[in-house]
Each structure stands twice: as C-alpha cells, then as structure tokens.
Amino acid sequence: MGGGRACVALALLALLAALGPGRPHPQCLDFRPPFRPARPLALCAPYSAFGCCDAERDRALLQRFYHLSARLDQPAYAACAGHLQDLLCQECSPYAAHLYDAEDPSTPMRTIAGLCQDYCVEVWQKCRSMFRYLSTDKQLAALENNTAKFCHYLSLDDVDYCFPRLLTNANLNHNLGLVTADSEGCLQLCLMEVANGLRNPVAMVHANDGTHRFFIAEQVGLVWTYLPDRSRLEKPFLNISEAVLTSPWEGDERGFLGIVFHPKFKFNGKVYVYYSIEVEEEERIRISEFRISSDDMNTLDHGSERIILEVEEPASNHNGGELLFGDDGYLYIFTGDGGMAGDPFGTFGNAQNKSALLGKVLRINVDNNDRGPLYRIPPDNPFVNDPTARPEVYAYGVRNMWRCSFDRGEPYTKEGKGRLFCGDVGQNKFEEIDIVEKGKNYGWRAREGFSCYDKKLCTNSSIDDVLPIYAYPHKMGKSVTGGYVYRGCESPNLNGLYIFGDFMSGRLMSLKENRATREWQYNEICMGTGQTCMFPGLINNYYQYIISFAEDEAGELYFMSTGIPSATAPNGVVYKIVDTSRRAPPRKCRVEPLPVKVKSRLVQFVPKEKLIIKTPTQPPRLRPTTKAPGRGRPIPEAPRATTPDWIEQLLDLLRNQNRLQTTTRTPTTKPPKPRKGGKSGERRRRRKKKPSVPPQPQNGAVRLMNRQARGRDRGRVEIYINGEWGTVCDDLWNSHAAAVVCRQLGFPYVVRATKKAEFGEGDSLNILLDDVQCSGQEQNLLECVHADIGKHNCSHKEDAGVICSHEDVTDTEN
C-alpha cells in the first residue's frame, strides 16, 4: 500500500476508534470491499461466492496449511486440521478487517482472527499446541497454559461478531454482497472525488485511444486534459472561450455544451464540439470539427476548426448540446426546440416540424470529409425520401434533451448494446427518460411525459408518438440530466442500472429493466450512511446541481455537479460513483494505459471534499408511478409526500446501531428563474432508513441446495411457485435449462446440468416441475415448456441440479 493511501486508511481507522465499537461492515485487510472470486477456492471454499481471497491468496493459504499441518503428529492432525483450516481462512471472510482488528488502530492487527470465547476454549482444550505454529505473537505464546487468559486475549468483545458466531448472524449475512437499500428501495452508494475547481463542467469524455485520459469541458469554452492519476495538464486541450456565447448569470444555458472524439481519433485526430455563438446579433448553435495538434497530443490545433453545421436559435434557452458517435460510425446531434416556453414556433412547434432542425435528434456522416462536403446524409436516415423533411433528422418531437448515451451492452452477452438513452427536460409538470429509435416521434409539444400538454395535438392520432420509459413529476425535480447504463468492471452489482439525476433537486436516480416484463423499476440513489463509505478516498456527499454524467474508457461512471450554477463560478466537482457492497476480483479491472507524452506542466490533484457523518435535511422523497396511463389522458399529480426524513449520526450508529428520526424540512431557498437553478452550494446526501423485512420471493425464483445447506455455485435446483418451494425433476433436464437457472442466479456460464439427485434429495419438498424444456434464453424456468405445476411422474431420486461458474470452464469432474 502506498504511503498516501496508508495515511488515508489510518485516518479512517482513527475516526472509527474514536467513535467506539459498533457493528462491523464488510471490509478486507486491504481496506477495500469484499468480492466474488473469479474461480472457486480450494482451501477456503465457503468464501468462493463472496469474501476477501482470490485463487492466488487461497493457494498461499493452502501452502501455509500444508506447512503448519506437517508439524502436527497424527492424533493432533486428526483433531486440529479442521480448526487450522478455519482459522487460516478467516483472512478470506468478508469481515476480515473486523476479525483481525484492522478497523482499530489503537491495537496491533491480530495474527489470529478474533474468536468467540466458547469456541476458543474448545480449540484450546484439543489443539493448544497448534497456536505456537500459527502465530508469532510472543504474548499469546506466554499465555498458552492459562485457558482464561489465553482465550480472553484471542476473543472479541462483541460476542455476536466473533468467529464462528458471525457465520450464523442473520443481521450480518442478510443481503451480504448486495447493494444496500433502505425500506423504500433507496440504493446507498459512495463517491470518489476526481476533479474540482471547475467552472460548470458540462461534459467529460475520453479519446478511446488506450491512454485512459479524460477531458473535461467547462461551459465557458475551455477543455482540460486529465491523466489517469487525476493530474491535470496546465495547458488547455481547447480554449475557444472568446468565441463561446455565455454569461455569468446563474442558469444561463448557452455556452460550450458538448464534445466528442471521433471513433477513429487514434488515426485521424478529429474532435467535434457543440457551442453557442453570436453572429451579427443572431444567436446560433455551432457544431465544429477540430484536429489534434501535430506537435502535442494533448492540445487541439485551434486553427483547424471547420464549421460542420450552424442552426439559428430564436431564444437563449433550450440549446440542446449533446454530441455522440453511434456504433454505426455516424455523428448524432441533439438540438433543443428553440426556447421560450411551449415551443411556440409555427403551427405545431419546431419539434413536430420535420423541416426544422430544432427539437430533433440529427444523424450525419462526417467520415472522409477532407474533400467534398463537410458531411453526408446516411442512406438509411428515416426521412431521406420525404421532401417535407430535413434529411438529417433521425428522430423528432423532443423538447430539450440534456445528456444522452449509448448503452455499451451487457459485458458477456452484449444484450442492450446500442440502445440510445436520453433525458428530455420537461415544461411545467414532468421530466422524462426516452430510448431513442430511428424515425420515432417523442411527442413534444403534444405530450409532456405521459401527460398531454397541447390537448389538441395530443388527441391527434397521426402524431403516433413514443411514450417515455419513465417520467417523474416536478415535485421530485424540474430538470432531468440524462445518464448512463453502468457497464463498468469495478462495481459488478450496478451492471445494467441506468443512473441519472436532476439538476434542480439534486436527486440521483436509477432505472433497472425487468427483462421479463420490459418494465423499468425506479430506485432513488442515496449517499451511504454509517460505515458504508468508510473506505480510503471515498465520500458521501456532493454539490446539488447535477450538470452531466460521463463514462471513462473502462466504462466506470461519473457525474459532474456544482454548488453555484454559474459559468464563471469555480465550484464544479467531478465524482466517480462507487458501490462498496461488492468490488470486482483483484486484477480483473486492471488497465495499463498507453504512455502519454506530456509537454505541459502537470497540476497534481488535491481532493477537497470530505466524508460527512452528519446529514443535512433534504427534500421529501416521492414514489412516482412508472406505468403509463391511457394515451391522450393527463396523469394526476403525485400526492404530497408524508415520508419523514432520517438523520443518522455515525456515533449513535456505531455505539447503539439505532436510527434517529427527524422532521422533514422542505427547502425554502428560492431558486433562480432560469431552468437550471435551486439552492446554491447545498450538498446532497440521502439517508438510510430502518431495514425492511426481506420481500417474499417472486414466482419462478430459484435457489441452490447442496444436501441440506445452501449451495453457492452448485446444488439441487429448488424453485418458488405459488407460495412454496419445491424441486425440479430431471426428465428432459439439460444444459439449456441449467443456463436459465445459472443466469438467474448471476452466473454467466454453465459447467454442467446434473441429474439423479447428485446434490441430495429434497424429500421434504413437493416436486413442482417436470419435463422442463428450455431454449436457454428464458428469464426463469416458468417461461420454459413444462408439465402442469405439481404434476410429475418421478421421485426425488431424480431431482435436478446445476453447476454454475463465472468463468467459461470445462467440467472435469466426470
């Protein structure tokens, strides 16, 4: 561990020690969260599903086990080998830091995990000589012949959290390894500060060139280069601040709004930008192309600008600003409807007018444009043959899409790859999230969210608009900031979660698709409470005004916010989103950035934000509907929230594990008049509430049982149907059906479909499924072809099972 990181860790530990003992949280001896090993462990198999050891550490512990057990005579080996294995493997426990006192800097780290008193006495009576080989602690060796002092020295004061009692502690093991959520489903995540001192950071992008640099754009017209270690180059990557039209007043939507690197930037050096300008007292949006400097890979050639497209803006708001390249290689441009309110331009507004470029998603081809036209029209654009439409139009009926992203797809199957998510800012009542598809109409100004805005247009069947996947009322927030579907490596529990926010309210939110129903489930995102974020370098608060989201080259997720929404206020911070419930296995996410030739002076990163242990009050949380009402009918406004806010002081959490309830206080600061406004400088932190009772399993849920114990990656398949658990008969059982079960449990690979009750007979349960035939793509076994529920012609000697894996491995057991 580096010196700086060690200092941070010690500071956290000192804080915990000062606050006194309390409930432990999952943490490894490297001060990081536990993980799911890529391969099953040989010695410490109970921690193959979740813990602090990978196969390499497990092998090292196995070698130590062989070395120590060789010192035991035959009777001692027979009596003590199991205890020796258990004690060595506590390094792999998800609570290793707690068991070894690594959370407490006032005492040296233990050489043996903290034991329960009764267990220690039992081991001492049979295997006391084993400890002299297991530990080099001279003080422990001096106590070897005194049971009481010996076990007092080894025991932990908190008797529910010592080994082996913590293995059966329901409080510790409930939802272990899953994202923490309160009773209302608010997901508790943490943050890492990445950059600060920025003037309204509107975008962060990467070059996809293997260097893992990231480039942050400020609204005033500067773009900065950052290296993977978070240091910034003193010389800007781009500076067009003299040309960019913006102002210091809070909420001004004009300025430098978007930047994207060409997919072949590594070869052609091209970058595209989107900004506001003024030409002869006429406001416009401009999309320009720049090339990289021939003598500095961290600077654009400012003289290389070529104007690709300009569009007149009739008002100063609703300027759009997103630029993206799709997997098709085309450039997507997202424009606003022209501004003012209600899209008052023309008979039906700009957004519904396909002959206007405002209120649209445009798609153009900028490849091979060094000669000839600056851009061409993709031949499959939806309106190329419509004489009343601009051929650049890809989709229409949008108001002001602020931040869009393409889904990278599920890492293994690539499911979802290429979906285009956008947040479209609403008018008076609703904000919405859309999935944009070619040629579709997204409803504005006929519709706002699911509700009618222009009732005459809304009832016009020719509109044929696409409803959003989600909309929320203005009591939750008044300016959506679109985000990303998480597809990174470091936080595997977040895979598939679409994370977005609201500029005005500062809410962080998420959507998760139910693949069976294709409906989207909403969960608010809170900042972690208690010890959730007490890991080196993490914080649990952020500035309110969420401006934008970003992905780095590896797919990790970030967002940018500020405390003062002015283009000239240097209060912007970039945060990385971190889930501490489970990390990826060591070395899985390691990247080796290509070298960067730096000609500018480096400005080293100095974090300024701190972990907050006392929470400010926050706006009430609302539970919105995600179900679309009947078309053409406005949805009723959401009822006033009566849910109280929760203030939790870490001192009380650690000492008493209690929660303190306070009264909700609605913010009283008047927001600025522009769309993007609110309470300046307020930090946001969502609070955890009392844990709820585990929900009832859904029909089709499965679990694995190995004899009478829960299986981790293998076992007898038991399925939950109509209120009871039961087994599955192995008639017609094959790898396709096993794949459905494994994927349902989070395993991408099937090693083997097992038969003839290989993992024991579930004779205490009914046989619920027989003759199961799957294609392998179903969401659960109930979607497969099968006999009627409960009808079968087999016995428990034919109970079906599976062996699953996170790796593509070949079964060698047979």
Secondary structure, DSSP 4 states (H G I P E B T S, - for coil): --HHHHHHHHHHHHHHHHH---------TTSS--B--SS--SS-GGGSSSBS--HHHHHHHHHHHHHHHTTS-HHHHHHHHHHHHHHHGGGGSTTHHHHTTTT-TTSPPPSS--B-HHHHHHHHHHHTTHHHHH---HHHHHTTT-HHHHHHHHB-SSGGGSBTGGGG-HHHHTTTTS--B-TT--EEEEEEEEEEEESSEEEEE---SSS--EEEEETTSEEEEE-TTS-EESS-SEE-TTT----SSTT---SEEEEEE-TTHHHH-EEEEEEEEEETTEEEEEEEEEEEETTEEEEEEEEEEEEEEEEE-SSSS----EEEE-TTSPEEEE----SSSS--STTT-STT-TTSSTTEEEEEB-TT-SSS-S-B--TT-TTTT-TTS-TTEEEE--S-EEEEEE----TTT-TTTT-EEEEE--SSSEEEEEEE-TT-B--TTTEETTEESSHHHHT-GGG-BPPPSEEEETTT-SSEEEEEE---SS-GGGTT-EEEEETTT--EEEEEE-TTT--EEEEEEEEPPTTTT-STT-B--EESEEEEEEE-TT--EEEEEESS--TT---EEEEEEE--S-BPPTTTT---PPP----SPEE---------SSPPP-PPP-----S---TT-PPPPPPPP-PPPEE--HHHHHHH---EE-------SPPPSSSS---TT-EE-----PPPPPPPPPTT-EEEEETTEEPSSEEEEEEEETTEEEEEB-TT--HHHHHHHHHHTT-SEEEEEE-TTTT---TTSEEEE-S-B--S--SSGGGSB-PPTT--S--GGGB-EEEEESS-------
